[in-house]
Amino acid sequence: MTRWLTEPVPRSRVAFFRTIVYVFVFLDLVVFTPWVRAHANTPGDLYQPLMIGRLLPLPTPTPLLVNTIFWALLVLSLAAATGRAPRLLGWAVFILYFEWMIIAMSYGKVDHDRIGFLVALAVLPTVGRTRFRDQSLTEAGGWALRVTQIAVICTYFLAALAKLRIGGLEWVTSGVLAQAIIRRGTELADMIAVVPGLLIVSQFGIIAFELLSPLIFVVPQRWRNWVVAFFYSFHVATFATITISFAPHLIAMTSFLPLERIGRLTRRRAGSSAATADVTPD
């Protein structure tokens, strides 16, 4: 089990994953969830902190607190994306973003697409320094990616258990997708909704997909990228029909990908360009 949890990976894979994660923190604040900043002006008596916010305890959001975290995260996330001071900057980004999520989710809306991403932020500072071109192996990096993968899969599996716990087996034959399409469906969803029985089949498929998602860990490595591609296609279909993106979850899911190939491809192209320049006549 320990060997599986700490299976070595190229340091360059961790380096690319780290950059993707920290760049997304910046984009999340300004593109995907800019509404969180509006809580700076929300009356304090509407703040109902999540359990972790009550246990610590964390302060009630104020304009000073929210805006300080916002601007600090913008600066620190971009700095962390460079790979410098990975522990110092990594822990700072995790702590601030964790508090940012407490502020975001303590007003009646809790998103479950943040679990894997928060785990990624928590474990990346433990890896230490990595470089894009470093192909040496790291067990610490392997552990960081593995626990992120586990969190990603738990997001699916626990979502299925929640559906069955709250809705029972009747969930798969209910009108939950129909309601989602009525609320936020696209034209594509409207076309699908009129096909008899298709939404019910889709709900069976969703439950099966989520319950079987842990099998990705036993799929042979040569097929795993195709399984991950299927996961991404599921979210493409979700966004195309009911406009739910799961963006942070999709970022965390890149922990499954051989990201070190980006560096190899870049070097190959650079080498090809250099070779072409050498043979080009003056």
C-alpha positions as CSV (number, residue, x, y, z in Angstrom):
1,M,0.0,0.0,0.0
2,T,2.8,2.4,0.9
3,R,4.6,1.6,-2.4
4,W,1.3,2.4,-4.3
5,L,0.8,5.7,-2.4
6,T,4.3,6.8,-3.0
7,E,4.8,5.5,-6.5
8,P,7.6,7.7,-8.0
9,V,6.7,10.2,-10.7
10,P,8.9,12.5,-12.8
11,R,9.6,15.8,-11.0
12,S,8.6,17.6,-14.2
13,R,5.1,16.2,-13.9
14,V,4.7,17.7,-10.5
15,A,6.2,21.0,-11.8
16,F,3.6,21.3,-14.5
17,F,0.8,20.2,-12.2
18,R,1.9,22.8,-9.6
19,T,1.8,25.6,-12.2
20,I,-1.6,24.6,-13.5
21,V,-3.0,24.5,-10.0
22,Y,-1.7,27.9,-8.9
23,V,-2.6,29.6,-12.2
24,F,-6.2,28.3,-11.7
25,V,-6.3,29.9,-8.2
26,F,-5.8,33.3,-9.9
27,L,-8.3,32.5,-12.6
28,D,-10.8,31.2,-10.1
29,L,-10.8,34.5,-8.2
30,V,-11.3,36.7,-11.3
31,V,-13.1,34.5,-13.8
32,F,-14.9,31.5,-12.3
33,T,-16.1,32.6,-8.9
34,P,-15.7,36.4,-8.7
35,W,-19.0,36.5,-6.7
36,V,-17.1,35.4,-3.6
37,R,-15.7,38.9,-3.3
38,A,-19.2,40.3,-2.9
39,H,-19.4,38.6,0.5
40,A,-17.3,41.6,1.7
41,N,-20.5,43.6,1.7
42,T,-22.9,40.9,2.9
43,P,-24.3,41.5,6.4
44,G,-22.5,39.5,9.0
45,D,-25.6,38.0,10.5
46,L,-26.1,36.0,7.2
47,Y,-22.7,34.3,7.7
48,Q,-23.3,30.7,8.8
49,P,-19.8,29.1,8.8
50,L,-19.2,25.6,7.9
51,M,-18.2,23.2,10.7
52,I,-14.5,23.8,10.2
53,G,-15.1,27.6,10.4
54,R,-16.9,27.1,13.8
55,L,-14.2,24.7,15.2
56,L,-11.2,26.9,14.4
57,P,-12.9,29.5,14.9
58,L,-12.6,31.8,11.9
59,P,-13.7,35.4,11.8
60,T,-16.8,36.7,10.3
61,P,-16.0,38.2,6.9
62,T,-15.5,41.9,6.7
63,P,-14.6,44.1,3.7
64,L,-11.0,44.3,5.0
65,L,-10.7,40.6,5.5
66,V,-12.2,39.6,2.1
67,N,-10.3,42.2,0.1
68,T,-7.0,41.4,1.8
69,I,-7.3,37.7,1.1
70,F,-8.4,38.5,-2.5
71,W,-5.4,40.6,-3.4
72,A,-2.9,38.5,-1.5
73,L,-4.1,35.4,-3.3
74,L,-3.8,37.1,-6.7
75,V,-0.1,37.9,-6.0
76,L,0.9,34.8,-4.1
77,S,-0.7,32.3,-6.5
78,L,1.1,33.8,-9.5
79,A,4.4,33.8,-7.5
80,A,3.8,30.1,-6.5
81,A,3.1,29.2,-10.1
82,T,6.8,30.0,-10.9
83,G,7.9,27.2,-8.6
84,R,10.0,29.4,-6.4
85,A,9.8,29.0,-2.6
86,P,7.4,26.1,-3.1
87,R,6.9,25.5,0.6
88,L,6.5,29.0,1.8
89,L,4.3,30.2,-1.1
90,G,2.5,26.9,-1.3
91,W,1.4,26.9,2.4
92,A,0.4,30.6,2.1
93,V,-1.8,30.0,-0.9
94,F,-3.4,26.9,0.7
95,I,-4.2,28.7,3.9
96,L,-5.6,31.8,2.2
97,Y,-7.6,29.8,-0.4
98,F,-9.0,27.5,2.3
99,E,-10.3,30.6,4.1
100,W,-11.6,31.9,0.8
101,M,-13.6,28.8,0.3
102,I,-15.0,29.0,3.9
103,I,-16.2,32.5,3.1
104,A,-17.6,31.3,-0.3
105,M,-19.5,28.4,1.1
106,S,-20.9,29.8,4.4
107,Y,-23.9,31.5,3.0
108,G,-26.1,28.5,2.1
109,K,-24.3,27.2,-1.0
110,V,-21.7,24.4,-0.8
111,D,-20.0,23.1,-3.9
112,H,-18.5,19.6,-3.9
113,D,-16.2,20.2,-6.9
114,R,-13.5,21.7,-4.6
115,I,-12.4,18.7,-2.6
116,G,-9.7,17.4,-5.0
117,F,-8.5,20.9,-5.7
118,L,-8.2,21.8,-2.0
119,V,-6.3,18.5,-1.4
120,A,-3.9,19.4,-4.2
121,L,-3.2,22.8,-2.6
122,A,-2.6,21.1,0.7
123,V,-0.1,18.5,-0.5
124,L,1.9,20.4,-3.1
125,P,3.9,22.3,-0.5
126,T,5.2,19.0,0.8
127,V,7.0,18.1,-2.4
128,G,9.6,20.8,-2.4
129,R,11.4,22.2,-5.5
130,T,10.8,20.8,-8.9
131,R,11.7,21.8,-12.4
132,F,10.0,21.5,-15.8
133,R,12.9,19.7,-17.4
134,D,13.8,17.5,-14.4
135,Q,12.9,13.9,-15.3
136,S,14.3,12.4,-12.1
137,L,11.8,10.5,-10.0
138,T,10.3,11.7,-6.7
139,E,8.3,9.7,-4.2
140,A,7.1,12.8,-2.4
141,G,5.7,14.1,-5.7
142,G,4.1,10.7,-6.3
143,W,2.4,10.8,-3.0
144,A,1.1,14.3,-3.6
145,L,-0.4,13.3,-6.9
146,R,-1.8,10.1,-5.6
147,V,-3.7,11.6,-2.7
148,T,-5.1,14.2,-5.1
149,Q,-6.2,11.4,-7.4
150,I,-7.9,9.7,-4.4
151,A,-9.7,12.9,-3.5
152,V,-10.9,13.3,-7.1
153,I,-12.3,9.8,-7.2
154,C,-13.9,10.2,-3.7
155,T,-15.7,13.2,-5.2
156,Y,-17.5,10.9,-7.6
157,F,-18.0,7.9,-5.3
158,L,-19.3,9.9,-2.4
159,A,-21.6,11.9,-4.7
160,A,-23.2,8.6,-5.7
161,L,-23.6,7.5,-2.1
162,A,-25.1,10.9,-1.2
163,K,-27.6,10.5,-4.0
164,L,-28.6,7.1,-2.9
165,R,-28.7,8.1,0.8
166,I,-30.9,11.1,0.3
167,G,-32.9,10.0,-2.8
168,G,-32.8,6.3,-2.4
169,L,-32.9,3.9,-5.3
170,E,-35.7,6.1,-6.6
171,W,-33.1,8.7,-7.5
172,V,-32.3,6.9,-10.8
173,T,-35.9,7.0,-11.9
174,S,-36.7,10.5,-10.6
175,G,-37.0,13.7,-12.5
176,V,-33.8,15.2,-11.2
177,L,-32.2,15.7,-14.6
178,A,-35.5,17.0,-16.0
179,Q,-35.6,19.6,-13.2
180,A,-32.0,20.6,-13.9
181,I,-32.8,21.1,-17.6
182,I,-35.8,23.2,-16.7
183,R,-33.7,25.4,-14.4
184,R,-30.5,25.8,-16.5
185,G,-30.7,23.6,-19.6
186,T,-29.2,24.6,-22.9
187,E,-30.7,24.1,-26.4
188,L,-28.8,20.8,-26.6
189,A,-30.5,19.6,-23.3
190,D,-33.9,20.6,-24.7
191,M,-33.3,18.3,-27.7
192,I,-32.2,15.4,-25.5
193,A,-35.1,15.9,-23.0
194,V,-37.7,15.0,-25.6
195,V,-36.2,11.6,-26.3
196,P,-38.4,9.1,-24.4
197,G,-36.5,7.4,-21.5
198,L,-33.2,9.0,-22.3
199,L,-33.0,11.0,-19.1
200,I,-33.7,8.0,-16.9
201,V,-31.0,6.0,-18.8
202,S,-28.7,8.9,-18.2
203,Q,-29.4,8.9,-14.5
204,F,-28.6,5.1,-14.3
205,G,-25.4,5.9,-16.2
206,I,-24.4,8.7,-13.8
207,I,-24.8,6.4,-10.8
208,A,-22.9,3.6,-12.4
209,F,-20.1,5.9,-13.5
210,E,-19.7,7.4,-10.1
211,L,-19.9,4.1,-8.2
212,L,-17.4,2.4,-10.6
213,S,-15.0,5.4,-10.7
214,P,-12.5,3.8,-8.2
215,L,-11.8,1.1,-10.8
216,I,-9.5,3.6,-12.5
217,F,-6.8,2.6,-10.0
218,V,-6.8,-1.0,-11.3
219,V,-7.0,-0.1,-14.9
220,P,-3.7,-0.9,-16.7
221,Q,-1.6,2.2,-17.2
222,R,-1.8,2.1,-21.0
223,W,-5.6,2.4,-20.8
224,R,-5.8,4.9,-17.9
225,N,-5.5,8.0,-20.0
226,W,-8.5,6.9,-22.0
227,V,-10.5,6.5,-18.8
228,V,-9.5,10.0,-17.7
229,A,-10.6,11.2,-21.2
230,F,-13.9,9.6,-20.5
231,F,-14.2,11.5,-17.2
232,Y,-13.5,14.7,-19.0
233,S,-16.0,13.9,-21.7
234,F,-18.6,13.4,-18.9
235,H,-18.0,16.9,-17.7
236,V,-18.1,18.3,-21.2
237,A,-21.5,16.8,-21.7
238,T,-22.6,18.1,-18.3
239,F,-21.6,21.7,-19.2
240,A,-23.0,21.4,-22.7
241,T,-26.4,20.4,-21.3
242,I,-26.9,22.0,-17.8
243,T,-23.9,24.5,-17.8
244,I,-22.2,23.1,-14.7
245,S,-18.5,23.2,-15.2
246,F,-16.8,21.6,-12.2
247,A,-13.7,23.6,-13.1
248,P,-11.6,23.1,-10.0
249,H,-12.3,19.4,-10.1
250,L,-11.1,19.2,-13.7
251,I,-7.9,20.9,-12.7
252,A,-7.3,18.4,-9.9
253,M,-8.0,15.6,-12.3
254,T,-4.9,16.6,-14.3
255,S,-3.0,14.7,-11.5
256,F,-3.8,11.6,-13.5
257,L,-2.1,12.9,-16.7
258,P,1.5,12.4,-17.8
259,L,2.1,16.2,-17.8
260,E,5.9,15.7,-18.2
261,R,5.1,15.1,-21.9
262,I,4.4,18.8,-22.3
263,G,8.1,19.5,-21.6
264,R,9.3,16.7,-23.9
265,L,7.0,18.0,-26.7
266,T,8.3,21.6,-26.2
267,R,11.9,20.5,-26.3
268,R,11.3,18.4,-29.4
269,R,9.8,21.3,-31.2
270,A,12.6,23.6,-30.0
271,G,15.2,21.1,-31.2
272,S,13.4,20.8,-34.6
273,S,13.3,24.6,-35.0
274,A,17.0,24.8,-34.1
275,A,17.8,22.1,-36.7
276,T,15.8,23.9,-39.3
277,A,17.5,27.1,-38.6
278,D,20.9,25.4,-38.9
279,V,20.2,24.2,-42.4
280,T,18.5,27.3,-43.7
281,P,20.8,29.1,-46.2
282,D,21.8,32.7,-45.5
